[in-house]
Amino acid sequence: MEGIKKTIIPILAVMLSALLLAIMPTEAEAMIYEDTVRLHIRAASDSAEDQAVKLSVRDMLLEKYGSIMNNVSDMPHAEECIRKNLGYIERDIELLLCELGYSYGASCDICTEWFDARTYESFTLPEGYYKALIIRLGEGEGRNWWCVMYPPLCLDIATGQGALSDSERALISHSGYRVKFKILEGVSRLFK
């Protein structure tokens, strides 16, 4: 019995080590999470009016603030830039809501939040935890809209141009995503 334990324990240790190495994201995969700020706008409700308001807020935000991400060099700078503008963003949203005749207000925050896998026109981002600018319109109970604020992909989602490296772009392209992130997504679900 003692001989079996001496044989099984090292084998189990090697198998566990191999499993851990297999599920650990590569450096490029980890950079997708670490170098991305998502924009998440939650509508007040699912009514047609509130959904239209959500899209009006989106359009205003991308027009007024989308270009500030073009001059950002890295993730810490992107987060700092967004934080410095949070008050202005919230004020501008509330002004727009008033112009549109809605009094339910808005709140803005930067936090880390779980996102399901999301397919855009030319790429897919894996599910997992991302830093995000969260905008709640009213109670934020309605369907939402999201995109990638940094690198600045919201403005040109169709071409996916932005600050991603070639290896990061290859990981999120339709041709590489499903195979490369399948294990990582499974592990991410364990910590959801």
Secondary structure, DSSP 8 states (H G I E B T S, - for coil): -HHHHHHHHHHHHHHHHHHHHHHS--HHHHHHHHT-EEEEEE-S-SSHHHHHHHHHHHHHHHHHHGGGGGG--SHHHHHHHHHHHHHHHHHHHHHHHHHTT--S-EEEEEEEEEE--EE-SSBEE-SEEEEEEEEEETT--S-EEEEEEETT-STTTTTT-SS--HHHHHHHBTTTHHHHHHHHHHHHHHT-
